[in-house]
Amino acid sequence: MEIYNSEYQTINFDKTKSILSKSWTSKTEDLDEDTFSSEVIKIAEYTEEYKVQYILDDTRDFTFTISVELQNWVDNEVFPRFIAAGLKKYAIIVSKEFISQLSIEQTMEGDAGSQSFEVQYFDNTEEANNWIMNRSSSDISSI
């Protein structure tokens, strides 16, 4: 079910699988830092509201370059919210734009050891979904 839509991203939630799937649009080329922050806060709010365990983030059309300051903000302000909500896995379908993809990866790496959820990068949605649904025994025992 679609839970959020803006000119920059669409967010859907599958309650039966606890997957928040989102896709950025090509309009991200028009983002500024404040708008990017607002869009990321939406992701955190829905992750908390729905107790999301898995995020599937389609960044193929993401073209905004995330500054070092914003990367630190995500690491210090957003990741703790993801962790508190119970996020286990974050799958990213990689951006076509090299610099944007590099800034995404730097953001997701954060400070070493600061996140307790797994992050993986994929070329397509099918591989990302397969990784998310391949739950470890610890995931299964907590369901």
Secondary structure, DSSP 4 states (H G I P E B T S, - for coil): -EEEE-SSEEEEEETTTTEEEEEE-GGGGG--HHHHHHHHHHHHHHHHHTT-SEEEEE-TT--PPPPHHHHHHIIIIIHHHHHHHT--EEEEEPPSSHHHHHHHHHHHH-STT---SEEEEESSHHHHHHHHHS--HHHHHT-
